[in-house]
Amino acid sequence: MSKQKPSKHFETRAVRTQTASDLHREHSAPIFMTSSFTFESAEHARATFADEVEGNIYSRFSNPNSNELIEKLCLLEDAEDGLGTASGMAAMYSSMAGLLEHGDHVLASRSLFGSTHQVLTQIFPKWGISHSYADIDKPEQWESLIRPETKIIFVETPSNPGLDLIDLEWLGQLAREKELILIVDNCFATPYLQQPLSYGAHIVCHSTTKFIDGQGRTVGGAIVGDADLIGKIRFFCRHTGPSMSPFNAWILSKSLETLAVRMDRHCDNALQIAKHFEGHDQIEKVRYPFLPSHPQYQLARKQMRHGGGLLTMEVKGGLERGRKFLDSLKTLSLTANLGDTRTIATHSASTTHSKLTAEEQLAVGITPGLVRISVGLEHPDDIIQDIENALKLTKNALTLTK
C-alpha cells in the first residue's frame, strides 16, 4: 500500500489510500486479474501459507485490488480489519454464519432487508440457530429478549424501507454489558454519514452494490470491524468462497474516491424533495431522517452527518394508486436497486419485501401505498416534476373510474 500517512479527513483517506505503484509508476492502481500469485522459493511459499510473511496466494483469499478496497473501508470506518465479499447478502450472511454455532441465538431488529429476514427465518433454523425480533423504535424490548444463548445483535439503521433509526450508542452499551457481538448493516448510511464502530459496534457490513458503488455497475459486499472477529469470519469465507472479484474491487475502490461528494448531493436532493412533498394533498406521509417530523429526528442529527439518500412517501389511494403512480413516472427508474446516480422508485410491498406476510410488512412500516425513493444526482427540480406529474395523472385516472 501507499506509505503516505493517512489523513484525518475522510475525503483525503478515500482518495489517497491505494496500492503502491510498481515499475511502471502508474498513478492509478491497475486491475490485478490473476487467479494466483507466484513465490520466490519453496520456503517463501511455506512461510506465506503459514502467515509468517505477508503476501497474496490466491484471489479467493486476497488480491491487491480487494486489499486496497478494504484498507480504505477500514480507514473510513475506523476498523481494524475487513474483507470483501461477492455481494451484500454474502456480507450479511457471512458476518453472522462465521461466528455462530448450533444452539446460538440472534437478536435482530424487526426492520431488515428482505433477504436478511429469509436468512434468519428460513436458513439458520436448519442449523439449530434461532432468532428474535425487536422493534427498532422500542428500546425497552431489547434487553427482555436477550437469552443465555444469545450471541449476536444484528441491526440495520436506518432501516429498509421504513427509515427507522436505533440509538447506536445505547445499543453499543447494551452489547458491552451483555457481552454480545453487535453487527450493524451500514449500507444506507455509508461510512461517510455514520460510523457504528465509534458507538460500540463490533462489525459493520455493507452492500457495496448500493451507494458505495453509486452507479449501478457492480455487485459486492464488505465486512469490517474488530480483528479477532474478522479473523473468524475470514476463515469461514476463505473456505466457503464468497470472494469479491478483482475487477469489482477495483471499481469500488475508485467509487470510494467520490463517495463524499456524491453523498452530499444525494442528501441535499433528498431533503429538498422530502420538504416539497411533506404536506402534499396527494401524499399521506413523507418520512426522511432529517425532516423535523421524523419521530427520531434528534437521534438522526446525533449519529448521522446528513439524512441519507432515501425517503419514503405513502401515496393516497393505497395499492392501486401506488402501482398506477409507478407506471406514470417517466424519469424515475423502476428497479429494486438503490444508491444509484439515477433516482429509483420501488414499491416495497410487492418487490423487495414481498416474501413478508401482510402483518409482517405492517410491523416494519410497509403500507400498500408506500413508495421508496432512492434519490439520485439529477437536478432536484426534475425529480420533483416527474413525481408531481405522476401524482396528477393518477389522480385524474382514479377520478374517472369513480
C-alpha positions as CSV (number, residue, x, y, z in Angstrom):
1,M,0.0,0.0,0.0
2,S,0.9,3.7,-0.3
3,K,3.4,4.6,2.5
4,Q,1.8,8.1,2.9
5,K,0.5,8.6,6.4
6,P,-3.3,8.6,6.3
7,S,-5.0,12.0,6.8
8,K,-7.6,12.5,9.5
9,H,-10.0,13.8,6.8
10,F,-12.5,11.3,5.2
11,E,-12.2,12.7,1.7
12,T,-8.4,12.5,1.7
13,R,-8.3,9.0,3.0
14,A,-10.8,7.9,0.4
15,V,-8.7,9.4,-2.4
16,R,-5.1,8.8,-1.3
17,T,-5.2,5.2,0.1
18,Q,-4.1,3.0,-2.8
19,T,-1.8,0.2,-3.8
20,A,1.8,1.3,-4.2
21,S,2.8,1.7,-7.8
22,D,5.1,-0.8,-9.5
23,L,7.9,-0.4,-12.0
24,H,5.5,1.4,-14.4
25,R,4.9,4.1,-11.9
26,E,1.2,4.2,-12.6
27,H,-0.8,7.0,-10.9
28,S,-4.0,4.8,-10.7
29,A,-3.8,1.3,-9.4
30,P,-4.2,-1.3,-12.1
31,I,-6.5,-4.3,-12.1
32,F,-4.9,-7.5,-10.9
33,M,-6.8,-10.0,-13.0
34,T,-5.0,-13.1,-11.8
35,S,-6.3,-16.2,-10.1
36,S,-3.0,-16.9,-8.2
37,F,0.4,-15.4,-7.3
38,T,3.9,-16.8,-7.6
39,F,6.5,-17.3,-4.8
40,E,10.2,-16.6,-4.8
41,S,11.1,-20.1,-3.5
42,A,9.6,-23.1,-1.8
43,E,10.5,-21.6,1.6
44,H,8.7,-18.4,0.6
45,A,5.6,-20.4,-0.3
46,R,5.7,-22.2,3.0
47,A,6.1,-19.0,5.0
48,T,3.3,-17.3,3.2
49,F,0.9,-20.2,3.7
50,A,1.9,-20.2,7.4
51,D,1.2,-16.5,7.7
52,E,4.8,-15.8,8.7
53,V,5.1,-13.3,5.9
54,E,2.6,-11.1,4.2
55,G,1.7,-11.9,0.6
56,N,-1.1,-12.9,-1.8
57,I,-1.6,-16.6,-2.5
58,Y,-4.9,-17.0,-4.4
59,S,-7.5,-14.4,-5.4
60,R,-10.2,-16.3,-3.5
61,F,-8.2,-15.4,-0.4
62,S,-6.8,-12.0,-1.2
63,N,-5.9,-9.8,-4.1
64,P,-4.2,-6.4,-4.4
65,N,-7.5,-4.8,-5.5
66,S,-9.6,-6.2,-2.8
67,N,-6.8,-5.4,-0.3
68,E,-6.9,-1.7,-1.4
69,L,-10.6,-1.5,-1.1
70,I,-10.7,-3.0,2.4
71,E,-7.8,-0.8,3.6
72,K,-9.8,2.2,2.5
73,L,-13.0,1.0,4.2
74,C,-11.2,0.2,7.4
75,L,-9.8,3.7,7.5
76,L,-13.2,5.2,6.7
77,E,-15.0,3.1,9.3
78,D,-12.1,3.2,11.8
79,A,-11.9,-0.6,11.7
80,E,-9.0,-2.9,12.5
81,D,-9.5,-5.4,9.7
82,G,-12.0,-6.5,7.0
83,L,-12.7,-8.4,3.8
84,G,-14.7,-8.1,0.6
85,T,-17.4,-10.4,-0.5
86,A,-19.2,-11.3,-3.7
87,S,-22.4,-9.5,-2.7
88,G,-24.1,-7.5,0.0
89,M,-26.0,-10.6,1.2
90,A,-22.8,-12.6,1.3
91,A,-21.5,-10.0,3.7
92,M,-24.7,-10.0,5.9
93,Y,-24.8,-13.8,5.9
94,S,-21.1,-14.4,6.4
95,S,-20.8,-11.8,9.2
96,M,-23.2,-14.0,11.3
97,A,-22.5,-17.5,9.9
98,G,-18.8,-17.1,10.5
99,L,-19.4,-16.5,14.2
100,L,-22.5,-18.6,15.1
101,E,-22.7,-22.3,16.2
102,H,-25.6,-24.7,16.7
103,G,-27.8,-23.6,19.6
104,D,-26.9,-19.9,19.3
105,H,-29.5,-17.1,19.2
106,V,-29.6,-13.9,17.2
107,L,-31.5,-10.8,18.4
108,A,-32.3,-8.7,15.4
109,S,-34.1,-5.5,14.5
110,R,-37.5,-6.3,13.0
111,S,-36.9,-3.9,10.1
112,L,-34.4,-5.7,7.9
113,F,-33.8,-6.2,4.2
114,G,-36.0,-9.0,2.9
115,S,-33.1,-11.4,2.2
116,T,-31.6,-10.9,5.7
117,H,-35.1,-11.8,7.1
118,Q,-35.0,-15.0,5.0
119,V,-31.6,-16.0,6.3
120,L,-32.8,-15.6,9.9
121,T,-36.2,-17.3,9.4
122,Q,-35.5,-20.0,6.7
123,I,-31.8,-20.8,6.6
124,F,-30.3,-20.5,10.1
125,P,-33.1,-22.6,11.8
126,K,-32.0,-25.6,9.6
127,W,-28.7,-25.5,11.6
128,G,-30.3,-25.0,15.0
129,I,-29.8,-21.2,15.2
130,S,-32.7,-19.3,16.5
131,H,-33.6,-15.6,16.4
132,S,-35.9,-13.0,18.0
133,Y,-37.1,-9.7,16.5
134,A,-37.3,-6.4,18.5
135,D,-38.8,-3.2,17.2
136,I,-36.1,-0.7,16.3
137,D,-38.0,2.2,17.8
138,K,-38.8,0.4,21.1
139,P,-35.6,0.1,23.1
140,E,-37.4,-1.3,26.1
141,Q,-38.0,-4.6,24.2
142,W,-34.3,-5.4,23.6
143,E,-33.0,-6.4,27.0
144,S,-36.0,-8.6,27.7
145,L,-35.4,-10.6,24.5
146,I,-31.8,-11.5,25.3
147,R,-31.3,-15.2,26.2
148,P,-28.4,-17.1,27.8
149,E,-27.7,-18.5,24.3
150,T,-27.8,-15.1,22.5
151,K,-24.5,-14.3,20.8
152,I,-25.2,-11.6,18.2
153,I,-27.3,-8.4,17.9
154,F,-27.9,-7.6,14.3
155,V,-29.4,-4.3,13.2
156,E,-29.9,-2.1,10.2
157,T,-30.1,1.6,10.7
158,P,-31.7,3.5,9.0
159,S,-34.0,0.6,8.3
160,N,-35.2,-0.7,5.0
161,P,-37.6,0.7,3.9
162,G,-39.2,2.4,6.9
163,L,-36.1,4.6,7.7
164,D,-36.4,3.9,11.4
165,L,-33.3,4.5,13.5
166,I,-31.9,2.9,16.6
167,D,-29.6,4.6,19.1
168,L,-26.2,3.1,18.4
169,E,-24.6,4.5,21.5
170,W,-27.3,2.9,23.7
171,L,-27.2,-0.4,21.8
172,G,-23.4,-0.5,21.9
173,Q,-23.5,-0.1,25.7
174,L,-26.1,-2.9,25.9
175,A,-23.9,-5.2,23.8
176,R,-20.9,-4.5,26.1
177,E,-22.9,-5.1,29.3
178,K,-24.3,-8.4,28.0
179,E,-21.0,-9.4,26.3
180,L,-22.7,-9.7,22.9
181,I,-21.4,-9.1,19.4
182,L,-23.1,-6.1,17.7
183,I,-23.2,-6.2,13.9
184,V,-24.6,-3.2,12.0
185,D,-25.7,-3.1,8.4
186,N,-24.5,0.4,7.5
187,C,-25.5,0.1,3.8
188,F,-27.9,3.0,3.7
189,A,-25.7,5.5,5.6
190,T,-22.3,4.5,4.2
191,P,-19.2,5.3,6.3
192,Y,-19.4,8.9,5.2
193,L,-22.7,9.5,7.1
194,Q,-22.4,7.1,10.0
195,Q,-19.7,5.1,11.7
196,P,-21.2,2.5,14.0
197,L,-17.9,1.2,15.4
198,S,-17.4,4.5,17.1
199,Y,-20.6,3.9,19.1
200,G,-19.6,0.4,20.2
201,A,-20.5,-1.9,17.3
202,H,-18.0,-4.8,16.7
203,I,-18.7,-5.5,13.0
204,V,-20.1,-3.3,10.1
205,C,-21.4,-4.7,6.9
206,H,-22.0,-3.1,3.6
207,S,-23.8,-3.9,0.3
208,T,-21.2,-2.1,-1.8
209,T,-23.6,-2.6,-4.6
210,K,-25.5,0.5,-3.3
211,F,-24.2,3.9,-2.5
212,I,-20.5,2.8,-2.3
213,D,-20.6,1.8,-6.0
214,G,-23.1,4.6,-6.6
215,Q,-23.7,3.9,-10.3
216,G,-25.4,0.6,-10.6
217,R,-22.4,-1.2,-12.1
218,T,-21.3,-3.9,-9.7
219,V,-22.5,-6.4,-7.1
220,G,-20.4,-6.7,-3.9
221,G,-20.2,-6.5,-0.2
222,A,-17.8,-5.8,2.6
223,I,-17.3,-6.7,6.3
224,V,-15.1,-4.6,8.6
225,G,-14.5,-4.5,12.3
226,D,-12.6,-6.0,15.2
227,A,-9.6,-8.0,14.1
228,D,-10.3,-11.1,16.2
229,L,-13.9,-11.4,14.9
230,I,-12.9,-10.7,11.3
231,G,-10.3,-13.5,11.6
232,K,-13.1,-16.0,12.3
233,I,-15.2,-14.6,9.5
234,R,-12.3,-14.7,7.1
235,F,-11.7,-18.4,7.9
236,F,-15.4,-19.0,7.1
237,C,-15.3,-17.0,3.8
238,R,-11.9,-18.4,2.7
239,H,-13.3,-22.0,2.8
240,T,-16.8,-21.3,1.6
241,G,-15.8,-19.0,-1.3
242,P,-17.9,-15.7,-1.3
243,S,-15.0,-13.7,-2.6
244,M,-15.1,-10.4,-4.5
245,S,-13.7,-10.3,-8.0
246,P,-10.6,-8.1,-8.6
247,F,-12.4,-6.1,-11.2
248,N,-15.3,-5.2,-8.9
249,A,-12.9,-4.4,-6.1
250,W,-11.1,-2.0,-8.4
251,I,-14.3,-0.3,-9.4
252,L,-15.5,0.0,-5.8
253,S,-12.1,1.4,-4.6
254,K,-12.4,4.1,-7.3
255,S,-16.0,4.7,-6.3
256,L,-15.0,5.5,-2.7
257,E,-12.9,8.4,-4.0
258,T,-16.1,10.2,-4.9
259,L,-18.3,8.9,-2.1
260,A,-18.3,12.1,0.0
261,V,-19.1,14.3,-3.0
262,R,-21.9,12.0,-4.2
263,M,-23.5,11.6,-0.7
264,D,-23.6,15.3,-0.1
265,R,-25.6,15.7,-3.3
266,H,-27.8,12.6,-2.6
267,C,-28.6,14.1,0.8
268,D,-29.2,17.6,-0.4
269,N,-31.6,16.4,-3.1
270,A,-33.4,14.0,-0.8
271,L,-34.0,16.7,1.8
272,Q,-35.3,19.2,-0.8
273,I,-37.7,16.6,-2.2
274,A,-38.9,15.4,1.2
275,K,-39.6,19.1,2.2
276,H,-41.5,19.6,-1.1
277,F,-43.9,16.7,-0.7
278,E,-44.4,16.8,3.0
279,G,-48.0,18.0,3.5
280,H,-48.8,17.5,-0.2
281,D,-52.5,16.9,-0.7
282,Q,-51.9,13.6,-2.6
283,I,-49.4,12.2,-0.1
284,E,-50.4,10.7,3.2
285,K,-46.9,10.9,4.8
286,V,-43.3,11.5,3.9
287,R,-40.5,10.1,6.0
288,Y,-36.9,11.3,5.9
289,P,-34.5,11.2,8.9
290,F,-33.6,14.9,8.6
291,L,-37.2,16.1,8.5
292,P,-38.1,17.5,11.9
293,S,-41.4,15.5,11.6
294,H,-39.4,12.2,11.7
295,P,-40.0,10.7,15.1
296,Q,-36.2,10.1,15.6
297,Y,-35.1,13.4,14.1
298,Q,-32.9,14.3,17.1
299,L,-31.3,10.9,17.0
300,A,-30.6,11.2,13.3
301,R,-28.9,14.5,13.9
302,K,-26.8,13.0,16.7
303,Q,-25.4,9.9,14.9
304,M,-25.6,10.8,11.2
305,R,-23.8,13.5,9.2
306,H,-26.8,14.0,6.9
307,G,-30.1,12.3,6.4
308,G,-29.1,9.9,3.6
309,G,-30.3,9.4,0.0
310,L,-33.5,7.6,0.7
311,L,-37.0,8.8,1.6
312,T,-40.4,7.1,1.6
313,M,-43.8,8.5,0.6
314,E,-47.2,7.0,1.1
315,V,-49.3,7.8,-1.9
316,K,-53.0,8.3,-1.1
317,G,-55.2,5.6,-2.7
318,G,-53.4,2.5,-1.4
319,L,-52.1,-0.4,-3.5
320,E,-54.0,0.5,-6.8
321,R,-52.9,4.2,-6.7
322,G,-49.4,3.2,-5.8
323,R,-49.0,1.0,-8.8
324,K,-50.6,3.5,-11.1
325,F,-48.2,6.1,-9.7
326,L,-45.2,4.0,-10.5
327,D,-46.4,3.3,-14.0
328,S,-46.9,7.0,-14.6
329,L,-43.3,8.0,-13.8
330,K,-41.3,9.0,-16.8
331,T,-37.8,10.0,-15.4
332,L,-37.5,7.8,-12.3
333,S,-36.4,4.2,-12.8
334,L,-38.4,1.3,-11.7
335,T,-35.9,-1.2,-10.2
336,A,-35.2,-3.0,-6.9
337,N,-31.8,-1.4,-6.5
338,L,-30.9,1.8,-4.7
339,G,-28.0,4.1,-4.3
340,D,-27.6,4.9,-8.0
341,T,-26.9,8.2,-9.7
342,R,-30.3,7.7,-11.2
343,T,-33.4,8.2,-9.0
344,I,-35.2,5.0,-8.3
345,A,-38.8,4.3,-7.2
346,T,-39.6,1.0,-5.6
347,H,-42.9,-0.5,-4.4
348,S,-41.6,-2.4,-1.4
349,A,-44.7,-4.4,-0.6
350,S,-44.7,-6.1,-4.0
351,T,-40.9,-6.4,-4.6
352,T,-38.1,-6.2,-2.0
353,H,-40.3,-7.2,0.9
354,S,-42.9,-9.3,-0.9
355,K,-41.9,-12.5,1.0
356,L,-43.2,-11.0,4.2
357,T,-46.8,-11.5,5.2
358,A,-49.1,-8.6,5.3
359,E,-48.8,-8.5,9.1
360,E,-45.0,-8.6,8.9
361,Q,-45.0,-5.8,6.3
362,L,-47.2,-3.5,8.5
363,A,-45.0,-4.3,11.5
364,V,-42.0,-2.7,9.8
365,G,-44.0,0.2,8.4
366,I,-44.7,-1.1,4.9
367,T,-48.2,0.0,3.8
368,P,-49.8,-0.9,0.5
369,G,-49.2,2.6,-0.9
370,L,-45.6,3.0,0.3
371,V,-43.1,4.0,-2.3
372,R,-39.3,4.1,-1.5
373,I,-37.4,6.8,-3.4
374,S,-33.7,6.4,-3.8
375,V,-32.8,9.9,-4.7
376,G,-30.2,10.2,-7.4
377,L,-27.9,13.0,-8.7
378,E,-30.3,14.6,-11.3
379,H,-31.4,18.2,-10.7
380,P,-34.0,18.0,-7.9
381,D,-36.5,20.1,-9.8
382,D,-36.6,17.4,-12.5
383,I,-37.2,14.7,-9.9
384,I,-39.9,16.7,-8.2
385,Q,-41.6,17.5,-11.5
386,D,-41.7,13.8,-12.5
387,I,-43.3,12.8,-9.2
388,E,-45.8,15.7,-9.5
389,N,-46.8,14.7,-13.0
390,A,-47.3,11.1,-11.9
391,L,-49.5,12.2,-9.0
392,K,-51.6,14.4,-11.2
393,L,-52.0,11.6,-13.8
394,T,-53.1,9.0,-11.3
395,K,-55.4,11.4,-9.5
396,N,-57.2,12.1,-12.8
397,A,-57.3,8.3,-13.6
398,L,-58.8,7.4,-10.3
399,T,-61.4,10.2,-10.6
400,L,-62.5,8.9,-14.0
401,T,-63.1,5.4,-12.6
402,K,-65.4,6.5,-9.8
